[in-house]
């Protein structure tokens, strides 16, 4: 019993359940999944807007005037309608499932367990959240408006009992603990009174519908009376939540106005229960289908008409001087901590007729301000469309002449000259040229293929389901009786409840010829490759094979991709510009922050795994084919798997991405997109790392180029290694040592810093990012070590070697691996100076770290893979293998694991052979 209780809290079990997206074989009402996902997303969208609106935004009056009355914005403003969807589904599932249980128990049900199950499933977690809000949440943030959060948290300390009794919606909204918990209260109250409807409905359909109708019409009368008597506006946005008489508090949160959706859900659940339990088959005539299609067509035509006409009624505003100046950039708070983002109001400027927004970048003398980071002053102006960039610079220069000399701030700005960057933004950011049209047509063709493939797949499944239903009906006409004289319930079970749909399809395969079925042709197979529903199922499928012999790779991959995302989020934020750059000075030298600043080491993990899997799988195939392999297919498979998608993304960046945003800094994205139009061929030839990084299309694609180059030269190691272990290791060692020499020489010759600040060193001619970080000759060591490790694991498994290590050796191995990894990540802590962010390491130390850090990291990875595979990983192996396997598929997709899946299958097969032997 004690073990069972402890297992209930097992993290790996619970996280696997949480991340499991597999669906049971029998999903008779599968549309509820989609309805729930769409409704939840819709609710989140509406509440995101509402909370920002209540907390306060910079341009609230403008938003009220221009955004709220917008036709298309009603879908956001009225997102609260989706809350009724959850009430409907709650009533639907309650009735359907309760009647299903009562039918199995001859109408009997334990009402004590009925209530206990609901309370036990919700209240403990609810209480935990309330305790967290009271005691921990106040420490999770700060800022000028954090007092609002603290005030709301303090309400939980006073009125927590209202929530746990599920009666908080009967008290003033301004005193409510966890304001959105009103839904739980309403749902629990509906659940409590539900037997008043369920019992009559189960015994007499008329009685149950009569009780529901009385409650339904009583709700309508009460709701209408309250709205009419108090002259309430029926929009939550227009309601004042702090008024004693408001729509939010009197109507929106109250169960007497919310219960109609719940009641309709109960009745619909009863109808579906009756239809399924009595095996009713509903057929619609072509007349009904035609009338429905006509109604949908008229409704769609009306919406499209409004959608086209409404935007054409543009707002005409006169160009007023006060509005123009209001959109200009102004001196903000925090100048002395490096706030150089004086951007003004981009949207206010672009809303004025005849004006457009321009940003000017000035150099700033940071040392005069006492700052330790280089800055650029970004100043936004709102000027007429006819103004050229030269005229803007000249007028800004003239304007500075009128500033009194006692205001010495502008002395900190470098003199304005013709080279000062000015960026004016107009929409569209890019012309609708032939390339845009062709790529748009291509995307539409892909969308048509996806929908057509999905329709074909659904149609084929429908035909199979129809054959199964017909077979069931024929078999149910002649019921079989067991020894007790009772009918066999297997044939009478609802579709899909006793066996998988595909298994049933196999059972009726013999009837395919009778119904005219046939195998799909080549065209259908091609079309099914694009089927949206099939591909999205593969993408979201987190199931993992039962035998995952090198399962630690799942956890390593998930941790690494999360780590890479964290590091790049910080890096791109710094390069794009932040309001308090001086905070970087205090944060970067922090010891614990080195894990973020040095997150780029996780990229080496992917190079290691790429080399590991390539070597292992290639040798596995060569073993099966007596050392023979088609090198043409070897290269074709890699190019075909990556290049088409890569080319599609490049085309998207050129022709569509410029239209996906705007703002005072959107010109930066436009600039990088324009690079793809000039230099796309460098990417598709995987040679973009050999050109200036400032001219690189999709800058993070350097990884693909390095990985492809490593893949191309990999046979130079694989072939010698397959014939002679010493020859292969010799070739790899020559490449490895050459890489170390070249990397160390470049760092030493150019006096490059190797800490994370060096990666933010702009686009200078000699910087660590361009000369070392993205170059294949400095990245190949981890790839080579991965290949050698893959070869070692292949030899160990193929020769059925069993490795036994003493606890001392295991402890020493883990200690050395841990020390190597920690040294790579945290040793840069000593490189930061107290006054500047420049590296305090000597040139020799920078050479040593930049040359050997990847070696240490790769050796640590080798030990982790080796130890976890042979059972010496301990709790670490359990923690990173199984919980991360499903999450890995969600993050990296289905196809990204194809290589490792093949690896796992081969390893598992050989382990079984070893066990039998």
C-alpha positions in Angstrom: 0.0 0.0 0.0 2.8 2.4 0.9 4.5 1.7 -2.4 1.3 2.4 -4.3 0.9 5.7 -2.5 4.5 6.7 -3.3 4.1 5.7 -7.0 1.1 8.0 -7.2 3.6 10.9 -6.8 6.2 9.5 -9.2 7.3 12.4 -11.3 8.2 10.4 -14.4 4.9 8.6 -14.5 2.9 11.8 -14.1 4.9 13.8 -16.6 4.5 11.0 -19.1 0.7 11.1 -18.6 0.7 14.8 -18.9 2.7 14.8 -22.2 0.9 11.8 -23.7 -1.1 13.0 -26.6 -2.3 9.6 -27.8 -6.0 9.2 -28.1 -7.9 6.0 -27.3 -8.9 3.8 -30.1 -12.6 4.5 -29.7 -13.4 8.2 -30.0 -17.1 8.3 -31.0 -17.4 12.0 -30.3 -13.9 13.1 -31.4 -15.0 16.6 -32.4 -15.0 17.5 -28.7 -11.2 17.5 -28.7 -11.1 20.2 -31.4 -13.9 22.2 -29.9 -12.0 22.2 -26.5 -8.7 23.3 -28.0 -10.2 26.1 -30.1 -12.3 27.3 -27.2 -9.4 27.3 -24.8 -7.2 29.3 -27.3 -10.0 31.7 -27.9 -10.5 32.3 -24.1 -6.8 32.9 -23.7 -6.8 35.4 -26.5 -9.7 37.4 -25.1 -8.4 37.4 -21.6 -5.0 38.5 -22.8 -6.5 41.6 -24.3 -8.8 42.2 -21.3 -6.0 42.0 -18.7 -3.8 44.3 -20.7 -6.8 46.6 -21.0 -7.5 46.6 -17.2 -3.8 47.0 -16.2 -3.3 49.9 -18.5 -1.5 50.4 -21.8 0.2 53.4 -23.3 -2.3 54.1 -26.0 -5.5 53.2 -24.3 -7.7 56.0 -25.7 -6.5 55.3 -29.2 -7.2 51.6 -28.8 -10.7 52.4 -27.5 -11.5 54.6 -30.5 -9.9 52.7 -33.3 -9.7 49.0 -32.3 -12.8 48.1 -30.3 -15.3 49.2 -32.9 -13.4 47.3 -35.6 -15.5 44.6 -37.3 -12.8 41.9 -37.2 -11.9 42.7 -33.6 -15.3 41.6 -32.4 -13.9 38.0 -32.5 -11.4 39.1 -29.8 -13.7 41.3 -27.8 -16.4 38.6 -27.7 -14.1 35.7 -27.0 -15.9 35.3 -23.8 -18.7 33.4 -25.7 -16.3 30.5 -25.8 -16.7 30.2 -22.0 -20.3 29.0 -22.7 -18.7 26.2 -24.8 -17.1 24.8 -21.7 -20.4 25.0 -19.8 -22.1 23.2 -22.7 -19.4 20.4 -22.8 -19.5 20.1 -19.0 -23.2 19.5 -19.0 -23.0 17.2 -22.1 -20.3 14.9 -20.7 -21.9 14.9 -17.2 -25.2 13.6 -18.6 -23.7 11.2 -21.2 -21.2 9.6 -18.8 -23.7 9.4 -15.9 -26.4 7.8 -17.9 -23.8 5.3 -19.4 -22.9 4.3 -15.8 -26.5 4.1 -14.7 -27.4 1.9 -17.7 -24.7 -0.6 -16.8 -25.9 -0.7 -13.1 -29.6 -0.9 -13.8 -30.2 2.7 -13.0 -28.4 2.7 -9.7 -25.6 5.1 -8.8 -23.9 6.1 -5.6 -24.6 9.8 -5.2 -22.1 10.0 -2.4 -19.3 8.9 -4.7 -20.8 11.1 -7.4 -20.1 14.2 -5.3 -17.0 12.9 -3.7 -15.2 12.3 -7.0 -15.8 15.8 -8.2 -14.7 17.5 -5.0 -11.6 15.3 -4.6 -10.6 15.9 -8.2 -10.7 19.7 -8.0 -10.5 21.0 -4.4 -7.0 19.8 -3.3 -5.4 21.4 -6.4 -7.6 24.5 -6.0 -6.5 24.9 -2.4 -2.8 24.5 -3.4 -3.1 27.2 -6.0 -4.7 29.5 -3.4 -1.9 28.9 -1.0 0.6 29.5 -3.7 -1.1 32.8 -4.6 -1.0 33.9 -0.9 2.5 32.9 0.1 4.7 32.5 -2.9 3.3 34.5 -5.8 4.2 37.9 -4.3 7.9 37.1 -4.7 7.6 36.2 -8.4 7.8 39.7 -9.8 8.2 43.4 -9.2 7.7 46.6 -11.1 5.7 49.9 -11.1 2.4 48.0 -11.3 3.2 45.0 -9.2 1.2 46.5 -6.3 -1.9 45.6 -8.3 -1.0 41.9 -8.2 -0.1 42.1 -4.5 -3.6 43.6 -3.8 -5.3 40.8 -5.7 -3.2 38.2 -3.8 -4.1 39.8 -0.5 -7.8 39.1 -1.2 -7.0 35.4 -1.2 -5.7 35.7 2.4 -9.0 37.2 3.5 -11.6 35.5 1.4 -10.1 32.0 0.6 -13.1 30.3 2.2 -15.4 31.7 -0.4 -13.5 29.9 -3.1 -13.3 26.6 -1.4 -17.0 26.7 -0.7 -17.5 27.7 -4.4 -19.7 30.7 -3.6 -17.3 33.5 -4.4 -19.4 34.6 -7.4 -22.1 35.8 -5.0 -19.8 38.4 -3.5 -18.5 41.7 -5.0 -16.1 41.1 -7.9 -13.6 43.6 -6.4 -13.2 41.3 -3.4 -12.8 38.1 -5.4 -9.7 35.9 -4.9 -8.5 34.7 -8.3 -11.0 36.6 -10.4 -11.3 33.9 -13.1 -12.3 31.2 -10.6 -15.9 32.3 -10.9 -16.2 29.6 -13.6 -15.3 26.8 -11.1 -17.9 28.1 -8.7 -20.6 28.2 -11.4 -19.7 24.7 -12.7 -19.6 23.2 -9.2 -23.0 24.8 -8.4 -24.5 23.3 -11.7 -23.0 20.0 -10.8 -24.5 20.0 -7.3 -28.1 20.6 -8.7 -27.6 18.3 -11.7 -29.4 15.3 -10.0 -32.6 17.4 -10.0 -32.5 17.0 -13.8 -30.6 13.7 -14.3 -33.0 11.6 -12.1 -36.2 12.7 -13.8 -34.6 12.5 -17.2 -33.4 8.9 -16.7 -36.8 7.7 -15.6 -39.0 9.8 -17.8 -37.9 11.9 -20.8 -40.9 14.2 -20.5 -40.3 14.9 -16.8 -36.6 15.6 -17.3 -37.2 18.0 -20.2 -39.9 19.7 -18.2 -37.6 20.4 -15.2 -34.9 21.6 -17.6 -37.3 23.9 -19.4 -38.5 25.5 -16.1 -34.9 26.2 -15.1 -34.0 27.4 -18.7 -36.9 29.9 -19.0 -36.5 31.1 -15.4 -32.8 31.9 -16.2 -33.9 33.9 -19.3 -36.4 35.9 -17.4 -34.0 36.7 -14.6 -31.2 37.7 -16.9 -33.4 39.9 -19.1 -35.0 41.6 -16.1 -31.6 42.5 -14.6 -30.3 43.9 -17.9 -33.4 45.9 -18.5 -33.9 47.2 -15.0 -30.3 48.4 -14.6 -29.9 49.5 -18.2 -26.8 47.4 -18.6 -24.6 47.3 -21.6 -24.1 43.7 -22.7 -20.4 44.0 -23.4 -17.9 43.0 -20.8 -15.4 45.5 -22.2 -17.8 48.4 -21.8 -18.6 47.4 -18.2 -17.1 49.1 -15.3 -16.0 46.3 -12.9 -15.9 48.7 -9.9 -19.4 50.0 -10.4 -22.1 48.7 -8.0 -24.3 48.0 -10.9 -22.4 46.5 -13.8 -22.9 43.7 -16.4 -19.9 41.8 -15.2 -21.0 41.4 -11.6 -24.8 41.2 -12.0 -25.0 39.0 -15.1 -21.7 37.7 -16.5 -20.4 35.9 -13.4 -23.7 34.6 -12.0 -25.0 31.0 -12.4 -28.6 32.0 -13.0 -27.4 33.6 -16.3 -24.9 30.9 -17.2 -27.0 27.9 -16.7 -28.8 27.8 -20.1 -25.7 26.6 -21.9 -25.2 23.9 -19.2 -28.9 22.7 -19.5 -28.7 22.5 -23.3 -25.5 20.5 -22.9 -27.3 18.1 -20.6 -30.2 17.6 -23.0 -27.8 17.1 -26.0 -25.8 14.6 -23.9 -29.1 12.7 -23.2 -30.0 12.7 -26.9 -26.6 11.4 -27.9 -26.8 8.7 -25.2 -30.1 7.6 -26.5 -29.0 7.5 -30.1 -25.8 5.6 -29.4 -27.2 3.1 -26.9 -30.2 2.3 -29.1 -27.9 2.1 -32.3 -29.9 4.6 -34.2 -28.6 5.5 -37.6 -29.4 9.1 -38.8 -29.5 9.7 -42.5 -30.0 13.1 -44.0 -31.7 13.5 -47.4 -30.0 15.4 -50.2 -32.7 18.1 -49.8 -31.5 18.9 -46.3 -27.9 18.9 -47.4 -28.7 21.2 -50.3 -30.7 23.6 -48.1 -27.8 23.6 -45.6 -25.3 24.3 -48.3 -27.4 27.2 -49.6 -27.7 28.8 -46.1 -24.0 28.4 -45.6 -23.3 30.0 -49.0 -25.5 33.0 -48.3 -24.0 33.5 -44.8 -20.4 33.2 -46.2 -21.3 35.7 -49.0 -22.7 38.1 -46.5 -19.6 37.9 -44.3 -17.3 38.4 -47.2 -19.2 41.4 -48.4 -19.0 43.0 -45.1 -15.3 42.1 -44.8 -14.6 43.8 -48.1 -16.8 46.8 -47.7 -16.0 47.6 -44.1 -12.2 48.2 -44.4 -12.9 50.4 -47.5 -14.5 53.0 -45.2 -11.1 54.4 -44.0 -10.8 57.0 -41.4 -9.8 60.5 -42.6 -7.9 62.5 -40.1 -6.5 66.0 -40.5 -2.8 66.4 -39.9 -2.7 68.2 -36.6 0.6 69.6 -35.3 0.0 68.3 -31.7 -0.6 64.8 -33.0 2.5 64.9 -35.1 4.7 66.1 -32.3 3.1 63.7 -29.9 4.4 60.8 -32.1 8.0 62.1 -31.9 10.5 60.4 -29.7 11.1 62.0 -26.3 13.6 61.7 -23.5 12.4 58.7 -21.4 13.2 57.6 -17.9 16.4 55.6 -17.3 18.8 57.5 -19.5 21.6 57.2 -17.0 21.2 53.4 -17.1 21.5 53.3 -20.9 17.9 53.7 -22.1 18.6 54.9 -25.6 15.3 53.7 -27.2 13.5 57.0 -27.9 11.2 55.5 -30.4 8.1 57.6 -30.1 4.7 56.2 -31.1 4.9 54.4 -34.3 1.2 53.5 -34.7 0.1 57.0 -33.9 2.3 58.3 -36.6 1.3 55.8 -39.2 -2.4 56.5 -38.5 -1.9 60.2 -39.6 -2.6 60.8 -43.3 0.4 62.0 -45.3 3.0 61.1 -42.7 5.3 58.2 -42.2 7.6 57.0 -39.4 11.4 57.3 -39.6 14.0 56.3 -37.1 17.5 57.8 -36.8 20.4 56.1 -35.2 23.0 58.3 -33.4 26.2 57.2 -31.9 26.5 57.9 -28.2 29.5 58.7 -26.1 28.7 56.0 -23.5 31.7 56.8 -21.2 30.5 60.3 -20.7 27.3 58.8 -19.2 29.3 56.5 -17.0 28.1 53.4 -18.9 30.2 50.4 -19.7 28.3 49.2 -22.8 28.4 50.8 -26.3 25.1 52.4 -27.3 23.2 53.8 -30.2 20.5 56.4 -29.7 17.5 55.3 -31.7 15.3 58.4 -32.2 11.9 58.2 -33.9 10.3 61.1 -35.9 7.0 61.5 -37.7 7.5 63.5 -40.9 5.6 64.0 -44.2 6.0 61.3 -46.8 7.7 63.7 -49.2 10.7 64.2 -46.9 13.8 62.4 -48.0 16.3 60.8 -45.6 18.9 63.6 -46.4 16.3 66.3 -45.6 15.5 64.6 -42.3 19.1 64.5 -41.2 19.6 68.2 -42.2 16.5 69.3 -40.3 17.4 67.4 -37.2 20.9 69.0 -37.4 19.3 72.5 -37.6 16.9 71.7 -34.7 19.8 70.9 -32.4 21.2 74.4 -33.0 18.3 75.9 -31.0 18.9 73.9 -27.8 20.4 76.0 -25.0 24.0 75.3 -24.2 23.3 74.6 -20.6 21.6 71.4 -21.6 24.7 69.4 -22.1 23.1 66.1 -22.9 23.5 66.5 -26.7 27.2 66.9 -26.3 27.2 63.2 -25.6 25.8 62.5 -29.1 28.4 62.2 -31.9 28.1 64.8 -34.6 25.4 64.4 -37.2 26.7 63.7 -40.7 25.6 62.2 -44.0 26.5 58.7 -42.8 23.9 58.8 -40.0 21.5 55.9 -40.7 18.0 56.9 -41.3 15.3 54.3 -41.9 11.8 55.4 -43.1 9.1 52.8 -43.2 6.2 52.6 -45.5 3.6 49.9 -46.2 3.8 47.6 -48.0 7.4 47.0 -46.9 7.9 45.2 -50.2 6.2 45.5 -53.6 3.7 42.8 -54.7 5.9 41.6 -57.5 5.8 38.5 -59.7 7.8 36.6 -57.1 5.3 37.4 -54.4 2.4 36.3 -56.6 4.1 33.0 -57.7 5.1 32.1 -54.2 1.5 32.8 -52.9 0.1 30.6 -55.7 2.5 27.9 -54.7 1.4 28.1 -51.1 -2.2 27.9 -52.2 -1.4 24.8 -54.2 0.2 23.3 -51.1 -2.9 24.2 -49.1 -5.2 22.6 -51.7 -3.1 19.5 -51.7 -3.2 19.3 -47.9 -7.0 19.7 -47.8 -7.6 17.4 -50.7 -5.4 14.7 -49.1 -7.2 15.2 -45.8 -10.6 14.9 -47.6 -9.4 11.7 -49.4 -8.2 10.2 -46.1 -11.4 11.1 -44.3 -13.4 9.6 -47.2 -11.5 6.4 -47.1 -11.9 6.1 -43.4 -15.6 6.8 -43.8 -15.9 3.9 -46.4 -14.2 1.6 -43.9 -16.4 2.7 -41.1 -19.5 2.2 -43.2 -18.4 -1.3 -44.1 -17.8 -2.0 -40.4 -21.3 -0.7 -39.5 -23.0 -2.7 -42.2 -21.1 -5.8 -41.0 -22.2 -5.1 -37.4 -25.8 -4.6 -38.4 -25.8 -7.9 -40.3 -24.2 -9.7 -37.4 -26.6 -8.1 -34.8 -29.6 -9.4 -36.8 -28.6 -12.9 -35.8 -27.4 -12.7 -32.1 -25.3 -15.5 -30.8 -26.0 -17.0 -27.4 -23.5 -18.3 -24.9 -23.9 -21.1 -22.5 -25.9 -18.9 -20.2 -28.4 -17.9 -22.8 -27.3 -14.3 -22.8 -26.5 -12.5 -26.0 -23.0 -11.7 -27.0 -22.5 -8.0 -26.3 -19.3 -7.7 -28.4 -21.3 -7.1 -31.6 -23.6 -4.7 -29.8 -20.9 -2.5 -28.4 -20.6 1.1 -29.8 -18.2 1.4 -32.7 -14.6 1.3 -31.6 -15.2 0.5 -27.9 -13.9 -3.1 -27.9 -11.2 -3.1 -30.6 -9.3 -0.7 -32.7 -10.9 0.7 -35.9 -8.1 -0.6 -38.1 -8.4 -4.1 -36.6 -12.1 -4.1 -37.4 -11.2 -3.0 -40.9 -9.0 -6.0 -41.3 -11.8 -8.3 -40.1 -14.0 -7.0 -42.9 -11.3 -6.9 -45.5 -12.9 -9.9 -47.2 -16.0 -7.8 -47.9 -14.0 -5.1 -49.8 -14.4 -6.8 -53.1 -18.2 -7.0 -52.5 -18.4 -3.2 -51.9 -16.3 -2.3 -54.9 -13.2 -1.3 -52.7 -9.7 -1.4 -54.2 -6.2 -0.4 -53.3 -5.4 3.3 -53.8 -3.5 4.2 -56.9 -0.2 6.1 -57.2 -2.0 9.4 -57.5 -4.0 8.8 -54.3 -0.8 7.7 -52.5 0.9 10.9 -53.5 -2.1 13.0 -52.4 -2.2 11.2 -49.1 1.4 12.3 -48.5 0.0 15.9 -48.2 -3.0 14.9 -46.0 -3.1 17.5 -43.2 -4.8 15.3 -40.7 -2.3 12.5 -41.1 0.8 14.8 -40.9 -0.5 16.8 -37.9 -1.2 13.5 -36.1 2.4 12.4 -36.8 3.7 15.8 -35.6 1.7 15.7 -32.3 2.3 12.0 -31.7 4.5 11.7 -28.6 4.3 8.0 -28.2 7.7 6.3 -27.9 8.6 2.8 -28.8 8.7 0.3 -26.0 12.4 -0.3 -26.4 14.4 2.9 -26.2 18.0 1.5 -25.7 19.8 4.9 -26.0 17.0 6.8 -24.4 19.2 9.4 -22.8 19.5 11.0 -26.2 15.9 12.1 -25.9 16.6 14.0 -22.7 19.9 15.4 -24.0 18.1 16.7 -27.1 15.2 18.3 -25.2 17.5 20.0 -22.7 19.8 21.2 -25.4 17.1 22.7 -27.6 15.6 24.4 -24.6 19.0 25.7 -23.6 19.7 27.0 -27.1 16.4 28.8 -27.2 17.1 30.4 -23.8 20.5 31.6 -24.8 19.4 33.0 -28.2 16.4 34.7 -26.6 18.9 36.7 -24.4 21.3 37.3 -27.3 18.7 38.6 -29.8 17.1 40.8 -27.1 20.5 42.4 -26.4 21.3 42.9 -30.1 17.8 44.3 -30.8 18.0 46.9 -28.0 16.6 47.0 -24.5 15.7 49.9 -22.2 18.2 49.0 -19.4 21.4 47.8 -21.1 23.4 48.7 -18.0 21.7 45.8 -16.3 23.8 43.5 -18.6 26.9 44.8 -16.9 25.5 43.6 -13.6 24.1 40.4 -14.9 26.7 38.9 -17.3 29.5 38.7 -14.7 27.1 36.8 -12.3 28.3 33.3 -11.6 24.9 31.6 -12.1 24.1 33.6 -15.2 27.0 31.8 -17.0 24.6 29.0 -17.8 22.6 31.5 -19.9 25.5 33.4 -21.4 27.2 30.1 -22.4 24.1 28.3 -23.6 25.9 28.3 -27.0 27.7 25.2 -25.8 24.5 23.3 -26.3 24.9 23.7 -30.1 28.0 21.4 -29.8 25.7 18.8 -28.4 23.8 18.7 -31.6 27.0 18.3 -33.6 28.0 15.5 -31.3 24.7 13.6 -31.8 24.7 14.2 -35.5 28.1 12.6 -35.9 27.1 9.8 -33.4 24.0 8.8 -35.2 25.5 9.1 -38.7 28.4 6.8 -37.9 26.3 4.2 -36.0 23.5 4.0 -38.6 25.9 3.9 -41.6 27.9 1.0 -40.1 24.7 -0.8 -39.3 23.6 -0.6 -43.0 27.1 -1.5 -44.2 27.1 -4.6 -42.0 23.8 -5.8 -43.4 25.1 -5.3 -47.0 28.5 -6.8 -46.5 30.3 -3.5 -46.3 28.5 -2.0 -49.4 26.6 1.2 -49.5 25.2 3.4 -52.2 26.9 6.7 -51.7 24.6 8.3 -54.3 21.6 7.5 -52.1 23.7 8.4 -49.0 23.9 12.0 -50.2 20.5 12.1 -52.0 18.6 11.2 -48.8 20.2 14.0 -46.8 19.7 16.6 -49.5 16.1 15.6 -50.2 15.2 15.6 -46.5 16.5 19.1 -45.8 16.8 21.2 -49.0 13.2 21.5 -50.1 12.0 22.7 -46.7 15.0 25.0 -46.5 14.2 26.5 -49.9 10.6 27.0 -48.9 11.7 28.9 -45.7 14.0 31.1 -47.8 11.2 31.9 -50.2 8.9 32.7 -47.3 11.5 35.1 -45.8 11.9 36.9 -49.1 8.3 37.2 -50.2 5.9 36.8 -47.2 7.8 37.6 -44.0 8.0 41.3 -44.7 4.2 41.6 -44.4 4.0 39.7 -41.0 4.8 42.7 -38.8 5.5 46.4 -38.5 6.8 48.7 -35.8 9.6 51.1 -35.2 12.3 48.4 -35.5 10.7 46.3 -38.2 13.2 47.7 -40.7 15.8 45.5 -39.1 13.8 42.4 -40.1 13.3 43.8 -43.6 17.0 44.3 -44.0 17.8 40.7 -43.1 15.0 39.5 -45.4 16.5 41.4 -48.3 19.7 39.6 -47.8 18.0 36.3 -48.7 16.9 37.9 -52.0 20.6 38.6 -52.8 22.4 35.7 -51.3 19.9 32.8 -51.2 22.3 30.6 -53.4 24.9 30.6 -50.6 22.4 28.9 -48.3 21.2 26.3 -50.8 24.8 25.5 -51.5 25.5 25.3 -47.8 28.5 27.7 -48.0 27.1 30.8 -46.3 29.5 30.4 -43.4 32.4 31.4 -45.6 31.0 34.9 -46.4 30.6 37.9 -44.0 28.2 37.2 -41.3 26.6 40.7 -41.8 25.4 39.5 -45.3 24.1 36.1 -44.2 20.5 35.1 -45.1 18.8 33.6 -42.0 21.8 34.0 -39.7 21.1 31.0 -37.6 21.3 28.7 -40.7 25.1 28.6 -40.2 24.5 25.4 -38.3 22.9 23.7 -41.3 25.8 24.7 -43.5 28.4 23.3 -41.0 26.4 20.1 -40.5 26.0 19.5 -44.3 29.7 20.1 -44.8 30.6 17.6 -42.1 28.2 15.1 -43.7 29.8 15.6 -47.2 33.3 14.8 -45.9 32.2 12.1 -43.5 33.0 9.2 -46.0 36.7 10.2 -45.6 36.4 8.9 -42.1 33.7 6.2 -42.5 35.5 4.3 -45.3 38.9 4.0 -43.5 37.1 3.2 -40.2 35.1 0.4 -41.8 38.2 -1.3 -43.1 40.7 -0.5 -40.4 40.0 0.9 -37.0 43.5 2.4 -36.8 43.3 4.1 -40.2 39.9 5.6 -39.4 41.0 7.0 -36.1 44.2 8.3 -37.7 42.2 10.3 -40.3 39.9 11.6 -37.6 42.8 12.5 -35.4 44.5 14.5 -38.2 41.3 16.5 -38.8 40.8 16.9 -35.1 44.3 18.3 -34.4 44.2 20.5 -37.5 41.0 22.0 -36.2 42.5 22.8 -32.8 45.6 24.4 -34.4 43.6 26.6 -36.7 41.1 27.6 -34.0 43.9 28.4 -31.5 45.9 30.4 -34.1 42.9 32.5 -35.1 42.1 33.4 -31.5 45.7 34.1 -30.6 46.5 36.1 -33.8 43.4 38.3 -33.6 43.4 38.6 -29.8 39.8 37.4 -29.6 37.8 37.2 -26.4 36.0 33.8 -26.0 33.2 34.7 -23.5 29.6 35.3 -24.4 30.1 39.1 -24.8 32.4 38.4 -27.8 29.3 37.0 -29.6 27.6 40.4 -29.3 30.6 42.2 -30.9 28.6 43.6 -33.8 29.8 42.9 -37.3 33.4 44.0 -37.1 35.9 42.5 -39.5 37.8 40.6 -36.8 35.3 39.2 -34.2 35.0 35.8 -32.5 31.5 35.2 -34.0 32.6 35.4 -37.6 36.1 34.0 -37.4 35.6 31.1 -35.0 32.1 30.5 -33.7 30.2 29.8 -37.0 33.1 28.2 -39.0 33.2 24.5 -39.7 37.0 24.2 -39.0 36.4 25.2 -35.4 33.2 23.2 -34.9 34.2 19.9 -36.4 35.9 18.5 -33.2 32.6 17.7 -31.5 31.3 16.1 -34.7 34.5 13.9 -35.0 34.2 12.8 -31.3 30.5 12.0 -31.9 31.5 9.8 -34.9 34.2 7.9 -32.9 31.7 7.4 -30.0 29.1 6.1 -32.5 31.7 3.7 -33.9 32.7 2.5 -30.4 29.0 1.9 -29.4 28.5 0.1 -32.7 31.4 -2.2 -32.0 30.3 -2.9 -28.5 26.7 -3.7 -29.5 27.5 -5.7 -32.6 30.1 -7.9 -30.9 27.8 -8.4 -27.9 30.3 -7.1 -25.4 29.1 -6.8 -21.8 30.9 -4.0 -19.9 31.0 -4.2 -16.1 32.5 -1.3 -14.2 33.2 -1.0 -10.5 31.5 1.7 -8.5 34.8 3.5 -8.0 35.3 3.8 -11.8 31.7 4.9 -12.3 32.1 7.5 -9.6 35.4 8.8 -11.1 33.9 8.9 -14.5 30.9 10.9 -13.4 33.1 13.2 -11.4 35.4 13.9 -14.4 32.5 14.4 -16.7 30.8 16.8 -14.3 34.0 18.7 -13.7 34.6 19.0 -17.5 31.1 20.3 -18.2 31.0 22.7 -15.2 34.5 24.1 -16.2 33.3 24.8 -19.8 30.2 26.6 -18.6 31.3 28.4 -15.5 35.0 29.1 -16.0 34.1 32.3 -18.0 33.0 33.8 -14.7 36.6 34.9 -14.1 36.8 36.6 -17.5 34.6 39.6 -16.8 36.1 42.8 -15.4 34.6 44.9 -12.7 34.7 48.1 -14.7 34.1 47.0 -18.3 32.7 44.0 -20.0 36.0 43.4 -21.8 37.6 40.1 -21.1 40.3 40.2 -18.4 41.7 36.9 -19.6 45.1 37.0 -21.2 45.5 36.0 -24.8 46.9 32.7 -23.8 43.9 31.8 -21.6 41.5 32.8 -24.3 43.4 30.5 -26.7 43.3 27.6 -24.3 39.6 28.0 -23.6 38.5 28.6 -27.2 40.6 25.6 -28.4 39.8 23.0 -25.8 36.4 23.9 -24.3 34.6 21.9 -27.0 36.8 19.0 -26.4 35.9 18.9 -22.7 32.2 19.3 -23.5 32.3 16.5 -26.0 34.1 14.1 -23.7 31.5 14.8 -21.0 28.8 13.9 -23.4 30.5 10.7 -24.3 30.5 9.6 -20.7 26.8 10.5 -20.3 25.7 8.4 -23.3 28.0 5.5 -22.4 27.0 5.4 -18.7 23.3 5.8 -19.3 23.2 3.1 -22.0 25.0 0.5 -19.8 22.9 1.3 -16.7 25.3 3.5 -14.8 23.2 6.7 -15.2 21.2 6.2 -12.0 18.5 8.8 -11.3 19.8 11.0 -14.1 19.1 8.3 -16.7 15.5 7.9 -15.3 14.9 11.7 -15.2 16.0 12.4 -18.8 15.0 9.4 -20.7 11.3 8.7 -20.5 9.7 12.0 -19.5 11.6 13.8 -22.2 10.9 11.3 -25.0 7.4 12.6 -25.7 8.3 16.2 -25.2 11.2 15.8 -27.7 8.7 14.9 -30.5 6.5 17.9 -29.7 9.5 20.3 -29.9 11.5 18.8 -32.7 8.7 17.1 -34.7 8.2 13.5 -35.9 10.8 13.2 -38.7 13.6 14.6 -36.5 13.6 11.3 -34.6 13.7 8.9 -37.6 17.4 8.4 -37.3 17.3 7.7 -33.6 14.3 5.5 -33.9 16.2 3.3 -36.4 19.2 3.3 -34.0 17.0 2.2 -31.1 15.4 -0.5 -33.1 18.7 -1.9 -34.2 20.2 -1.7 -30.7 17.1 -3.3 -29.1 17.2 -6.2 -31.6 20.9 -6.9 -30.8 20.3 -6.7 -27.1 17.5 -9.3 -27.5 20.0 -11.6 -29.4 22.5 -11.1 -26.6 20.0 -11.9 -23.9 19.0 -15.1 -25.7 22.6 -16.1 -26.2 
